Amino acid sequence: MSNRMKNIVVPLVAVLLGIIVGTIIMIAAGYNAGAAFIALWNGAFGEIYYTGEVIRQVTPLILAGLAVAFAFRTGLFNIGVEGQLIVGWLAAVWVGVAFELPKFIHLPLAVLAAAAAGALWAFIPGLLKAKFKVHEVIVTIMMNYVALHVSNYIIRTVLSEKSDRTEMIADSASLRSPFLEGLTDYSRLHWGILIALACVFIMWFLLEKTSKGYELRAVGFNQHASEYAGMSVSKNIILSMVISGAFAGLAGAMEALGTFGYAAIKGGFTGVGFDGIAVALLGGNGPIGIIFAALLFGSLKVGALNMPLEAGVPNELVDIIIALIVFFVAASYMIRIFIDRISKKGVK
């Protein structure tokens, strides 16, 4: 079996194993697994409203997955997508609240502000990695907490009068659309899905079709050889983190300008940035794979809300299934060995 085929089969096997083990856990806990999965499907695709909510959920997951995958493809581990998403969310809301502009200026400005905020937040660990060899995993994890608490402080003291949330953004900065809402029975679906798909193309084109993308991948693959070839390792490390952070900031813009329309005090992390790690892993860090992985995760998360209502099954079981899928993806080395053995037996 070719490596390309293995890259497709391994995530599929991981998903299948996660569902199988999750089903066993459901049955062992005394729940009706069949009814649970039917309720899950109905909660995701049973009505056009739920389908709209799935696409809405998929949108930031795609962008968070791209953020993680872009850094990984260039030899870096950006675990700070959650923090970059939060500052992007805050920046988008600030622009959406503070200015009164025509929509064709206001909306792009708010989206770009979110991307710039995420990029700036990722620039710091990139700089520390490039100049002082500080490992980006430690810095990005710590900056998640800084982003959370600084954002909460700004919301409470700058963007609102000692309130737990800001004003709603102006309509001219909103991604919401009466057309899409009416089409999906008034779900929260918005035009952000087009931005997410455009970013999928941008990542593919940048990494695969440009000399700068080749340079970024080369630095990630072997820094010493790249430096010997005349490439600036430091500049490329910083650029990789900045682009990754921009994708994460855009994920925050989807929540700020589309789903919610405001920023509120957060008692904890949104989880979207961390889900992006799982999406990137399951998608094999490839743009197309990330779309399908985000669709799976979005369907599971939205559909899970219907499980307690229709089947009496706690939706936390879906979190267990997602965790099992991630586990089997992380253990893909074992799956590859199993596939190789089957392939060799088939050849004989």
Disulfide bonds with the S-S distance in Angstrom:
none
